[in-house]
Amino acid sequence: MPRRIEIFDTTLRDGEQSPGCSMNIEEKIEVAKQLERLKVDVMEAGFAIASPGDFASVKAVAETVRDCRVASLSRAVEKDIDAAFEALKGAVAPRIHTFIATSPIHMQHKLRMTPEQVLERTALMVAYAKKHISDVEFSAEDATRSDWDFLARVFGTAIQNGATVINVPDTVGYTTPQEMYELISYLYKHTPGIEKALVSVHCHNDLGMGVANSLAAVKAGAGQVECTINGIGERAGNAALEEIVMSLVTRQKYFDARSGVDTSMIYRTSRLVQNITGMLVPANKAVVGANAFAHEAGIHQHGVLAERSTYEIMTPESVGIPKNKMVLGKHSGRHAFEDYLKNAGYQLSDAQITDIFEKFKVLADKKKYVLDRDIDALVGNREVSETDRYQLISYVINSGNALTATANVKVARDGVPVEKVSIGDGPVDAAFKAINLVAELSITLDDYSLHSVTEGEDALGEAMVKLTCNGQNVVGRGLSTDVIEASIKAYINGVNKILLYATEARADEKKN
């Protein structure tokens, strides 16, 4: 029987630390629910002490998730551990994840502590966390640049004081697969009491070896892998969950290991994280990229047609990629639409289904056929929320290569129509400036992207914007067969998020 590898997802904590990937509480809960459907074993909801917003999001996720463990990160400091405990009180299965650095460079320059002081702090803080919650994970930050003998002593101390999981982070993505294999093997032989704890790894991707290093650790005996959806995270990111999981599925005999992840939910989870963070995966991204299952070379096409396994080591269906089998049109009823959503694994409220169905009917009037990917995009781009202050009513664009672009945009502000006109360097710029006039905000456009959801002249256009206002970064998204409309919707979506963040910030200030 293959060993069961636990998947610890840190998209909501380490993944969100990637520049431009911040999420509000509503978005974090949406991702958390999808991670729960994906059947990860643990999700790290955030760093509770970092800010009132982080504390609130950890608390909200802990109170929402019922079918997997929820963790909060904390330094090896009493106030951090106290904050993590308070935020996790509503969780069915809470875990405090505490850490301290163990490499010479970190101990000397960051902590300004001696190795003996680090050992003493480890013992005290793991024991302190254990008084709060029985499930305690201990991480040795920058473990792969630490002295191996000292690392074994630190982990032994953590286990002796109650750590149920010991984590070996490759914090700066420095190590190699062979070194990681040897390090894990060494720790199993030299760490006192290691048989009492689950051994975990957390690998960054600075040299492009995050997944390889994680799998090398599994081969050496590690029982938990920490990773993120699409590999997002600080700097070059983390080991990608989808690549680790599908490696264990595809090469199960080699690793003699498996995970409990529902692989049919991988693509949908990847799309959700892309939509919320605005960080799109490249076309050649393993497992979830647009070209992951594309075959252009003639010899490959012939082989796949004759026998798929000649060039496909896994199938699109195995990771939940839609195959455009479902074709709906303007005459399709709600029953067929709901049936599609149910078979696709979506869990939506009646109100959400009604909203998406109405958008589907509008789309069906504009397109000859509505494909699976169109519906997935409609579900993933629910840009209108009950908390939104602004909604698009209409727009008129006057543009050409011989005149200055002018945009007349009318929106509902708290239900009251407001209309503004602006000029700009092209129709999109003019429209964005008009929205700024409506919102009366100083907004910086950091990034703007536009791509088609499906092929064809009537394809849906999906727009994404990254905005900054008063130091707050947000991602806005919009969807339409008209790319100008998609762009305007994306910008308005971003403005609504800016206002929502401001409201949450003021609420946090009042609490404190």
Beta strands, then each sheet from edge to edge (+ up, - down):
strand 1: 3-4
strand 2: 6-9
strand 3: 42-46
strand 4: 69-75
strand 5: 94-101
strand 6: 136-141
strand 7: 165-170
strand 8: 198-203
strand 9: 224-227
strand 10: 257-258
strand 11: 390-400
strand 12: 403-413
strand 13: 416-424
strand 14: 444-452
strand 15: 461-469
strand 16: 472-480
sheet 1: 1+ 10+
sheet 2: 2+ 3+ 4+ 5+ 6+ 7+ 8+ 9+ 2+
sheet 3: 11+ 12- 13+
sheet 4: 14+ 15- 16+
end
